[in-house]
Amino acid sequence: MFSCSVGVFKNGRVEIIANDQGNRITPSYVAFTSEGERLIGDAAKNQLTSNPENTVFDAKRLIGRTWGDSSVQQDIKYLPFKVILYVSLHLSIMTCHDNFLFQNCCCHCLRPG
């Protein structure tokens, strides 16, 4: 599984910034509730079993790949969320709230909650 971290170079060294739960590593999970709420990291991962079709993970592996890529077609068979063809062969994620390009979905992990 993928994760993300944010760091800053401060006083001659790199300091990894803790997320809102105090962890220095955030799982690369983004979920959307039926009410339109966006959950990221641990909160999204923790509700995967109750909301799998609206919980996105492993999105980084699909960034930059196209719909016609045979490995994409193989991968999406095993994902609980819906991957759809978007403009010009790009991939998009369809959730209860909206459609998102994979790279935009990954950006949610780095936004403040």
C-alpha positions in Angstrom: 0.0 0.0 0.0 1.1 3.5 -0.7 1.5 6.3 1.9 2.6 9.9 1.9 4.5 12.2 4.1 5.3 15.9 4.1 8.5 17.4 5.3 10.3 20.7 5.6 14.0 21.5 5.7 14.5 23.4 8.9 17.6 24.3 10.9 19.8 22.2 8.6 17.7 19.0 8.7 14.5 17.6 7.3 11.5 17.5 9.7 8.6 15.2 8.8 5.3 16.9 9.7 2.8 14.9 11.7 -0.8 14.7 10.4 -3.8 15.7 12.4 -3.7 12.3 14.2 -0.1 12.7 15.2 1.3 10.2 12.6 4.2 11.1 10.4 3.0 8.7 7.6 -0.5 9.0 6.1 -2.0 6.1 4.2 -2.9 7.1 0.7 -6.6 6.5 1.1 -9.3 8.9 0.2 -13.0 8.2 0.9 -16.2 10.1 0.2 -19.3 9.7 2.2 -22.8 9.9 0.8 -23.1 13.3 2.5 -20.2 14.6 0.5 -17.7 14.5 3.3 -14.1 13.8 2.3 -12.0 11.5 4.6 -8.3 11.0 4.1 -5.6 8.8 5.5 -6.4 6.6 8.5 -10.0 7.8 8.7 -10.6 6.7 5.1 -8.7 3.4 5.5 -10.7 2.6 8.7 -14.0 2.7 6.9 -12.9 0.8 3.8 -15.0 -2.3 4.7 -18.2 -0.3 5.2 -17.8 2.0 2.2 -15.5 0.2 -0.3 -17.0 1.6 -3.5 -16.3 5.2 -2.4 -12.8 4.5 -0.8 -9.9 5.0 -3.2 -6.5 3.5 -2.6 -3.6 2.4 -4.9 -4.4 5.4 -7.1 -0.7 6.3 -7.6 -0.1 3.1 -9.5 -2.7 4.2 -12.2 -1.5 7.8 -12.6 -0.3 8.5 -16.2 -1.6 5.2 -17.5 -4.4 5.0 -20.1 -7.6 3.0 -20.4 -6.2 0.8 -23.2 -3.2 -0.4 -21.1 -3.7 -4.1 -20.5 -2.3 -3.9 -17.0 -4.8 -1.2 -16.1 -7.7 -3.5 -17.3 -6.3 -6.3 -15.2 -5.8 -4.1 -12.1 -9.3 -2.5 -12.1 -10.9 -5.9 -11.9 -9.8 -6.1 -8.3 -10.6 -2.6 -7.1 -13.8 -2.0 -5.2 -14.2 1.5 -6.5 -15.3 2.2 -10.1 -12.6 3.3 -12.6 -14.0 4.9 -15.7 -12.7 6.2 -19.1 -12.4 10.0 -19.0 -11.5 12.5 -21.7 -8.7 11.5 -24.1 -8.2 8.0 -22.6 -7.5 9.3 -19.1 -8.7 7.3 -16.1 -11.1 8.7 -13.6 -12.6 7.5 -10.3 -16.4 7.5 -10.0 -17.7 7.9 -6.4 -21.0 8.8 -4.9 -19.9 12.4 -4.7 -18.3 13.1 -8.0 -15.7 11.9 -10.6 -12.0 12.5 -9.9 -8.8 12.1 -11.9 -6.4 9.9 -10.1 -3.8 12.6 -9.7 -6.4 14.9 -8.1 -7.5 12.2 -5.8 -3.9 11.7 -4.6 -3.7 15.5 -3.9 -6.4 15.1 -1.3 -4.0 13.2 0.9 -1.7 16.2 1.2 -4.5 18.8 1.8 -5.2 19.8 5.4 -8.3 18.0 6.7 
